[in-house]
């Protein structure tokens, strides 16, 4: 990523029960939450999220789209609804 494009977003850690289709904790630099596309799954509300996955040591792994539990997204200060 070009460091001259502004500050990087913080990396959030999601527990396995807070995101779909993965195992172990997920470290993600959240870039976009698709607030208008709520998904009902396992009796709860989830949202598609675009971001950059990083390792536990901060190494960039790559872009990722993932379903994340709505109540977990509400705890992220930088992801307010438009």
MITOR-272885 format. One record per residue: residue in three letters; residue number from 1; x negated, y, z of N, C-alpha, C, O in turn. Coordinates in nm, 2 decimals. Layout:
% MITOR-272885
ATOM;r;k;nX;nY;nZ;caX;caY;caZ;cX;cY;cZ;oX;oY;oZ
ATOM;ALA;NUM;X;Y;Z;X;Y;Z;X;Y;Z;X;Y;Z;
...
***
This chain:
% MITOR-272885
ATOM;r;k;nX;nY;nZ;caX;caY;caZ;cX;cY;cZ;oX;oY;oZ
ATOM;UNK;1;-0.08;-0.12;0.00;0.00;0.00;0.00;-0.09;0.12;0.00;-0.19;0.13;0.07;
ATOM;UNK;2;-0.05;0.22;-0.07;-0.12;0.35;-0.08;-0.10;0.43;0.05;0.01;0.48;0.07;
ATOM;UNK;3;-0.20;0.45;0.12;-0.19;0.52;0.25;-0.16;0.67;0.23;-0.12;0.73;0.33;
ATOM;UNK;4;-0.17;0.72;0.12;-0.14;0.86;0.09;0.01;0.89;0.07;0.05;1.00;0.05;
ATOM;UNK;5;0.09;0.79;0.08;0.23;0.80;0.06;0.31;0.83;0.19;0.43;0.82;0.19;
ATOM;UNK;6;0.24;0.85;0.30;0.31;0.88;0.42;0.29;0.77;0.52;0.23;0.67;0.50;
ATOM;UNK;7;0.35;0.79;0.64;0.33;0.69;0.75;0.40;0.56;0.72;0.50;0.56;0.66;
ATOM;UNK;8;0.34;0.45;0.77;0.40;0.32;0.75;0.51;0.31;0.86;0.50;0.36;0.97;
ATOM;UNK;9;0.61;0.23;0.82;0.72;0.20;0.92;0.67;0.11;1.02;0.57;0.03;0.99;
ATOM;UNK;10;0.73;0.11;1.14;0.68;0.01;1.24;0.72;-0.13;1.20;0.81;-0.15;1.13;
ATOM;UNK;11;0.65;-0.22;1.26;0.68;-0.37;1.23;0.77;-0.42;1.35;0.74;-0.39;1.46;
ATOM;UNK;12;0.87;-0.48;1.31;0.97;-0.54;1.41;0.95;-0.69;1.41;0.93;-0.75;1.31;
ATOM;UNK;13;0.97;-0.74;1.53;0.96;-0.89;1.55;1.10;-0.94;1.57;1.17;-0.89;1.66;
ATOM;UNK;14;1.13;-1.05;1.49;1.26;-1.11;1.50;1.24;-1.25;1.55;1.16;-1.33;1.49;
ATOM;UNK;15;1.32;-1.29;1.65;1.32;-1.43;1.69;1.39;-1.52;1.59;1.47;-1.47;1.52;
ATOM;UNK;16;1.36;-1.65;1.59;1.42;-1.74;1.49;1.58;-1.74;1.49;1.64;-1.75;1.38;
ATOM;UNK;17;1.64;-1.72;1.60;1.78;-1.71;1.61;1.84;-1.58;1.56;1.96;-1.57;1.54;
ATOM;UNK;18;1.76;-1.48;1.53;1.80;-1.35;1.48;1.79;-1.33;1.33;1.83;-1.23;1.28;
ATOM;UNK;19;1.74;-1.43;1.26;1.73;-1.42;1.11;1.75;-1.56;1.06;1.74;-1.66;1.12;
ATOM;UNK;20;1.79;-1.56;0.93;1.83;-1.69;0.87;1.72;-1.74;0.77;1.65;-1.66;0.71;
ATOM;UNK;21;1.71;-1.87;0.77;1.63;-1.94;0.67;1.48;-1.92;0.69;1.41;-1.89;0.59;
ATOM;UNK;22;1.44;-1.95;0.81;1.29;-1.94;0.84;1.27;-2.02;0.97;1.36;-2.06;1.03;
ATOM;UNK;23;1.15;-2.03;1.01;1.11;-2.09;1.14;1.01;-2.01;1.20;0.92;-1.95;1.14;
ATOM;UNK;24;1.02;-2.00;1.33;0.92;-1.92;1.41;0.95;-1.77;1.40;1.05;-1.73;1.33;
ATOM;UNK;25;0.88;-1.69;1.48;0.91;-1.55;1.48;0.87;-1.49;1.34;0.79;-1.53;1.27;
ATOM;UNK;26;0.95;-1.38;1.31;0.93;-1.31;1.18;0.88;-1.17;1.22;0.95;-1.10;1.29;
ATOM;UNK;27;0.77;-1.12;1.16;0.73;-0.98;1.18;0.76;-0.92;1.04;0.71;-0.96;0.94;
ATOM;UNK;28;0.84;-0.81;1.05;0.89;-0.75;0.92;0.88;-0.60;0.94;0.93;-0.54;1.04;
ATOM;UNK;29;0.83;-0.53;0.84;0.83;-0.39;0.83;0.96;-0.36;0.75;0.96;-0.37;0.62;
ATOM;UNK;30;1.07;-0.32;0.82;1.20;-0.30;0.76;1.20;-0.18;0.67;1.16;-0.07;0.71;
ATOM;UNK;31;1.24;-0.20;0.54;1.24;-0.09;0.45;1.38;-0.04;0.41;1.41;0.07;0.39;
ATOM;UNK;32;1.47;-0.14;0.41;1.61;-0.11;0.37;1.71;-0.21;0.43;1.68;-0.33;0.43;
ATOM;UNK;33;1.81;-0.16;0.49;1.92;-0.25;0.54;2.04;-0.22;0.45;2.08;-0.11;0.43;
ATOM;UNK;34;2.10;-0.33;0.40;2.22;-0.32;0.31;2.34;-0.31;0.39;2.42;-0.41;0.41;
ATOM;UNK;35;2.37;-0.19;0.45;2.48;-0.17;0.55;2.61;-0.20;0.49;2.71;-0.24;0.56;
ATOM;UNK;36;2.63;-0.18;0.36;2.76;-0.19;0.30;2.79;-0.34;0.26;2.90;-0.37;0.20;
ATOM;UNK;37;2.70;-0.43;0.29;2.71;-0.57;0.25;2.70;-0.66;0.37;2.62;-0.75;0.37;
ATOM;UNK;38;2.79;-0.65;0.46;2.80;-0.74;0.58;2.83;-0.88;0.53;2.91;-0.90;0.44;
ATOM;UNK;39;2.77;-0.97;0.60;2.79;-1.12;0.57;2.83;-1.18;0.70;2.77;-1.17;0.81;
ATOM;UNK;40;2.94;-1.26;0.69;2.99;-1.34;0.81;2.92;-1.47;0.80;2.93;-1.54;0.70;
ATOM;UNK;41;2.85;-1.51;0.90;2.78;-1.64;0.91;2.77;-1.68;1.05;2.73;-1.61;1.14;
ATOM;UNK;42;2.80;-1.81;1.08;2.79;-1.87;1.21;2.87;-1.79;1.31;2.82;-1.77;1.43;
ATOM;UNK;43;2.98;-1.73;1.27;3.07;-1.66;1.37;3.01;-1.52;1.41;3.05;-1.46;1.51;
ATOM;UNK;44;2.92;-1.47;1.33;2.86;-1.34;1.36;2.84;-1.26;1.23;2.86;-1.31;1.12;
ATOM;UNK;45;2.81;-1.13;1.25;2.78;-1.04;1.14;2.63;-1.03;1.11;2.56;-1.01;1.21;
ATOM;UNK;46;2.60;-1.04;0.98;2.45;-1.03;0.94;2.44;-0.93;0.83;2.54;-0.91;0.76;
ATOM;UNK;47;2.32;-0.88;0.81;2.30;-0.79;0.69;2.17;-0.83;0.62;2.08;-0.88;0.68;
ATOM;UNK;48;2.18;-0.81;0.49;2.06;-0.84;0.41;1.96;-0.72;0.44;2.00;-0.60;0.44;
ATOM;UNK;49;1.84;-0.76;0.45;1.73;-0.66;0.48;1.61;-0.68;0.39;1.57;-0.79;0.37;
ATOM;UNK;50;1.56;-0.57;0.33;1.44;-0.58;0.25;1.33;-0.52;0.33;1.34;-0.42;0.40;
ATOM;UNK;51;1.21;-0.58;0.32;1.10;-0.53;0.39;0.97;-0.60;0.35;0.97;-0.68;0.25;
ATOM;UNK;52;0.87;-0.58;0.42;0.74;-0.64;0.40;0.71;-0.73;0.52;0.70;-0.68;0.63;
ATOM;UNK;53;0.69;-0.86;0.50;0.65;-0.95;0.60;0.50;-0.94;0.63;0.42;-0.93;0.54;
ATOM;UNK;54;0.47;-0.93;0.76;0.33;-0.93;0.80;0.31;-1.04;0.90;0.40;-1.10;0.96;
ATOM;UNK;55;0.18;-1.08;0.91;0.14;-1.19;1.00;0.14;-1.13;1.15;0.15;-1.01;1.16;
ATOM;UNK;56;0.12;-1.22;1.24;0.11;-1.18;1.38;-0.01;-1.09;1.41;-0.02;-1.02;1.50;
ATOM;UNK;57;-0.11;-1.10;1.32;-0.23;-1.02;1.33;-0.22;-0.89;1.25;-0.31;-0.81;1.25;
ATOM;UNK;58;-0.11;-0.86;1.17;-0.09;-0.74;1.10;-0.13;-0.75;0.95;-0.12;-0.65;0.88;
ATOM;UNK;59;-0.17;-0.87;0.90;-0.20;-0.89;0.76;-0.08;-0.89;0.68;0.02;-0.96;0.72;
ATOM;UNK;60;-0.07;-0.82;0.57;0.04;-0.82;0.48;0.06;-0.95;0.41;-0.03;-1.00;0.35;
ATOM;UNK;61;0.18;-1.01;0.42;0.21;-1.14;0.35;0.28;-1.11;0.22;0.25;-1.18;0.12;
ATOM;UNK;62;0.38;-1.02;0.22;0.44;-0.99;0.10;0.59;-0.94;0.12;0.64;-0.94;0.23;
ATOM;UNK;63;0.65;-0.90;0.01;0.79;-0.86;0.02;0.88;-0.97;0.06;0.86;-1.09;0.02;
ATOM;UNK;64;0.99;-0.94;0.13;1.09;-1.04;0.17;1.22;-0.98;0.19;1.24;-0.87;0.23;
ATOM;UNK;65;1.33;-1.06;0.14;1.47;-1.02;0.17;1.52;-1.13;0.26;1.50;-1.25;0.24;
ATOM;UNK;66;1.58;-1.09;0.37;1.62;-1.18;0.47;1.76;-1.14;0.54;1.78;-1.02;0.54;
ATOM;UNK;67;1.84;-1.23;0.58;1.96;-1.20;0.66;1.92;-1.19;0.81;1.86;-1.27;0.86;
ATOM;UNK;68;1.96;-1.07;0.87;1.93;-1.05;1.01;2.06;-1.02;1.08;2.14;-0.94;1.03;
ATOM;UNK;69;2.07;-1.07;1.20;2.19;-1.05;1.28;2.21;-0.90;1.31;2.12;-0.83;1.35;
ATOM;UNK;70;2.33;-0.86;1.30;2.37;-0.71;1.31;2.33;-0.66;1.44;2.27;-0.55;1.45;
ATOM;UNK;71;2.36;-0.73;1.55;2.33;-0.67;1.68;2.18;-0.65;1.70;2.13;-0.57;1.78;
ATOM;UNK;72;2.09;-0.73;1.63;1.95;-0.71;1.64;1.90;-0.59;1.57;1.81;-0.52;1.61;
ATOM;UNK;73;1.97;-0.56;1.46;1.94;-0.44;1.38;1.97;-0.31;1.45;1.91;-0.21;1.44;
ATOM;UNK;74;2.08;-0.32;1.53;2.12;-0.20;1.61;2.02;-0.16;1.70;2.02;-0.04;1.75;
ATOM;UNK;75;1.93;-0.24;1.74;1.82;-0.21;1.84;1.70;-0.14;1.77;1.61;-0.10;1.84;
ATOM;UNK;76;1.70;-0.13;1.64;1.59;-0.07;1.57;1.61;0.08;1.56;1.71;0.12;1.49;
ATOM;UNK;77;1.53;0.16;1.62;1.55;0.31;1.62;1.54;0.37;1.48;1.61;0.47;1.46;
ATOM;UNK;78;1.46;0.31;1.39;1.44;0.38;1.26;1.54;0.34;1.15;1.53;0.37;1.04;
ATOM;UNK;79;1.65;0.26;1.19;1.74;0.21;1.09;1.88;0.25;1.12;1.97;0.17;1.12;
ATOM;UNK;80;1.90;0.38;1.14;2.03;0.43;1.16;2.12;0.42;1.03;2.06;0.43;0.92;
ATOM;UNK;81;2.24;0.41;1.05;2.33;0.41;0.93;2.34;0.54;0.87;2.34;0.65;0.93;
ATOM;UNK;82;2.36;0.54;0.73;2.37;0.67;0.66;2.50;0.74;0.70;2.53;0.85;0.64;
***
